[in-house]
Amino acid sequence: MKAITIIQPWATLIALGEKQFETRSWSTKHHGELAIHAGKKIDREACQTEPIQSTLAKHGYTADNLPTGVIVALCNLEECYMVDNSHVYGTIGLKAKSGKFIMWGGSRGNEYYFGDYTDGRYAWQTSNVRQLPAPIPAKGMQGLWNWAG
């Protein structure tokens, strides 16, 4: 199964179902099952910003108890969108090679604050996220990698 390593708190936000899009500087053609690996790094500064801090707290997490070096969830990778903000001022546009298009305007909810939606980046859309009852230790890697779980 393909896996991706994501630093904390973003891996846990996906596992909790609070974050649907993982933003990256690179695209992927992979679709289907994907394991979410929490890397060993925790962005403690991000954990102190809103709405990340309150979202983690709602689920009993702080920067001090986030799991690291483990697979925290399984999900489906539905689509990979390119961020395209050239439309209407104040909106976020996500455009897929398949022709799908998503546009956010006005209130974007927490999702906007849980990613980097700069023009030219990519937003990987996850679905059917299943948080593991007990995280599974695994050594992560850069890029997509094969996990034998």
N, C-alpha and C positions, 0 to 999 in steps of 0.2 A: 504494500500500500504506500502511496506517496504521502510524505509528511513535509511540514514546513515549521521551521523554528521561528518563534516570535518572542521578542523580549516582553517582560512583564511591565506594566499591568495589562497590555493588550491581549496576550494569550488568554488570560483569565476572563477578560471582558467578552471574548468570543465564546469561551466555554460556558459562561453564565447566560448566554443568549442576549447579552446587552449590546453587542457589536456585530453587525451583519457583514460589513465590508472591511477587508484587510487591505490597506493601501500600501503600494509598493512602487519602486522606481522602475520596475520591469514587468513585462507582460508574461502570461503563461497560456499555453494551449491546452493544459490539463483541465479536464472536467471529470467529475465523479468524486469518489471517496477520498478524503484527505484527513490525515491525523494532525492535530494541533499540538506542537511541542513548545512548552514554556522553556525558553533559554535560561541560562544561568544569570543573565543580567536583569536587574530591576532598575527601571528609571524612577528613582525615588522622588525626584522633582515633579514628574508627571503625576505620581500618586497623590501629591499634595494639591493639585489643581482641580477645580470644578469643571465639569461634573464628574470627573474620574473618582475623586475622593469619596463623594457621597454615594456613587453607584457601587463602589467596592464595599463601603461600610454597610450598605443595605444587605449585602450578602455575607457580612462578617469578616471582610478582608481589609488589611492595611498593607503597607509596603513591607511590614515585618513578618507577615505570615503567608505571602504569596508563594505558591509552589514553584520550584525551579528545577531544571534538568529532568523534566518528566513530560510524558504525553498526558494532556489534561482533557482532551476531547476528540471526538470523531465528528466529521461533518461531510457534507457534499459541497464541492466547489461547482457552483451553478454557471457562473459567467465571469469573464474578465473584461472590465470596461476601461476605456481610456477616459481620463478626466478632461473635459472640454468645456471651459468656462467662457467661450466666445459668444454666447447667446445674449441673454438679457442680463443687464447689470444686477448683481445681487443673487444670481442663481448659480447652481452647480449643475453641470451637465455631465452625464456618464454615457459614453457611446461604445457599443460592442461591435466587433467585426461582423457579427451575425445580423446587424441592423437594429438590434434592440437599443432603446434610448431611454434614459431616466433623467428627469430634471427636477431638482429641488429648488424651491423658492421660499422666501419668507422664513418661517420657523422650520429649522431642519432637525430639531431634536438633538439628542446626545450624539447620534451617529456622526454628525459633522465634526464634533469635538474629539471623537475617538480615532480620527484619521488625518492624513495630510492630503487634502484635495486640491493641490496645486496643479495648474494646467500641465498636461503631458504625463502626469503620473497615472497609475493604474489602480483600480478598485476591484478587488476579487470578492465576488458575492458568494457568501456561504449560506447554506440552508440545512435543515434537519440536523442541527447541532445537538450532540449527545455528550454531556459532561460525564467523564468517567467517575464512578463512585470512589475509586482509589487510583490516583495518578500512577502511571507506569514509568519507572526510571528508563531513560534513553539518552544517548549521546546525540546532540543535535549537530546540524551542519548548515552551511549556507546554501541558498537555493532550495529547490525541491529535492528531496532525498527519499530513498526507499527505506521504509520501516517494516521490519518483519513481524510486527505485532499481529 
